[in-house]
Every structure is written in structure tokens, then in C-alpha cells.
Amino acid sequence: MSENDADRRAPRPLIATIPDAEVVLPWLRTLATLAGFLTLAILLVTLELLGRF
């Protein structure tokens, strides 16, 4: 085993594994939008079920 092999298996610094905010923000916006739609759907179904009683 050479020195280069040992270097590749060494853990990378955490800062090197964190993606840039420019990459993450569109995904966060998408997830927030989907969470909003899911919350709205659950709320509407709950109101529909409560309205039947």
C-alpha cells in the first residue's frame, strides 16, 4: 500500500463535503413548496372529515 492509497481513505474535512448554498437553496425551496402542498391537502381532508359529523 502506497502513501497515496492511505491519503484517499483518510476522511475529508467536513467543509469539503458540505455543498454550496447556491446548490442547496433550490432544493430547499422545492421541499418547502411540497411540504406546503402536503400540509394544505391534509388540512382540507381533515376539514372535509370534520364537516361530515
Residue frames relative to the residue before (quaternion, step in Angstrom):
aa qw qx qy qz dx dy dz
M 1.0000 0.0000 0.0000 0.0000 0.00 0.00 0.00
S 0.2846 -0.7779 0.5392 0.1520 3.53 -0.79 1.02
E 0.6924 -0.4693 0.3453 0.4254 3.54 -1.31 0.11
N 0.6207 0.5585 -0.3425 0.4307 3.58 1.06 -0.71
D 0.6300 0.5304 -0.3356 0.4573 3.60 1.03 -0.74
A 0.6547 0.5050 -0.3113 0.4685 3.56 0.97 -0.81
D 0.6390 0.5316 -0.3278 0.4490 3.59 1.05 -0.74
R 0.6541 0.5263 -0.3196 0.4394 3.59 0.99 -0.77
R 0.7064 0.4546 -0.2644 0.4737 3.57 1.05 -0.70
A 0.5092 0.6371 -0.4297 0.3876 3.58 1.22 -0.22
P 0.5278 -0.6401 0.4425 0.3404 3.60 -0.96 0.75
R 0.4178 -0.6944 0.5242 0.2616 3.53 -1.00 0.85
P 0.5866 -0.5524 0.4306 0.4066 3.58 -1.12 0.43
L 0.6060 -0.5994 0.3858 0.3532 3.56 -1.05 0.77
I 0.6257 0.5564 -0.3445 0.4246 3.57 0.97 -0.77
A 0.6468 0.5223 -0.3241 0.4515 3.60 1.10 -0.58
T 0.7043 0.4584 -0.2737 0.4679 3.60 1.14 -0.46
I 0.5872 0.5653 -0.3750 0.4417 3.60 1.24 -0.22
P 0.3689 -0.7397 0.5085 0.2411 3.63 -0.70 0.99
D 0.6189 -0.5527 0.4133 0.3752 3.54 -1.25 0.43
A 0.6097 -0.5605 0.4178 0.3736 3.55 -1.21 0.52
E 0.6081 0.5693 -0.3509 0.4277 3.60 1.09 -0.64
V 0.6635 0.4737 -0.2957 0.4979 3.57 1.16 -0.55
V 0.7131 0.4872 -0.2544 0.4352 3.57 0.96 -0.89
L 0.6259 0.6034 -0.3476 0.3511 3.60 0.91 -0.87
P 0.6574 0.4824 -0.3494 0.4615 3.67 0.83 -0.69
W 0.6411 0.5103 -0.3274 0.4706 3.60 1.03 -0.71
L 0.6466 0.5082 -0.3228 0.4685 3.59 0.98 -0.78
R 0.6336 0.5214 -0.3281 0.4681 3.58 1.02 -0.77
T 0.6501 0.5126 -0.3102 0.4673 3.57 0.98 -0.85
L 0.6722 0.4893 -0.2968 0.4697 3.58 0.90 -0.90
A 0.6440 0.5136 -0.3238 0.4655 3.59 1.01 -0.76
T 0.6414 0.5139 -0.3212 0.4705 3.59 1.02 -0.77
L 0.6633 0.4923 -0.3046 0.4743 3.58 0.92 -0.86
A 0.6362 0.5159 -0.3270 0.4713 3.59 1.01 -0.77
G 0.6340 0.5297 -0.3232 0.4616 3.59 1.03 -0.74
F 0.6670 0.4867 -0.2997 0.4779 3.59 0.93 -0.87
L 0.6456 0.5128 -0.3215 0.4658 3.57 0.99 -0.78
T 0.6407 0.5144 -0.3176 0.4733 3.58 0.99 -0.81
L 0.6503 0.5127 -0.3092 0.4676 3.57 0.96 -0.85
A 0.6542 0.5090 -0.3117 0.4645 3.59 0.94 -0.85
I 0.6578 0.4937 -0.3121 0.4756 3.60 0.92 -0.85
L 0.6393 0.5266 -0.3217 0.4588 3.59 0.99 -0.81
L 0.6731 0.4927 -0.3000 0.4627 3.58 0.91 -0.88
V 0.6472 0.4976 -0.3209 0.4801 3.59 0.97 -0.78
T 0.6414 0.5184 -0.3247 0.4631 3.60 0.97 -0.79
L 0.6644 0.4946 -0.3017 0.4722 3.58 0.92 -0.87
E 0.6267 0.5314 -0.3286 0.4657 3.58 1.05 -0.76
L 0.6813 0.4771 -0.2903 0.4733 3.58 0.92 -0.88
L 0.6611 0.4917 -0.3106 0.4741 3.59 0.99 -0.75
G 0.6437 0.5375 -0.3194 0.4414 3.58 1.09 -0.66
R 0.6283 0.5515 -0.3397 0.4309 3.59 1.15 -0.42
F 0.6502 0.5235 -0.3236 0.4455 3.61 1.17 -0.39
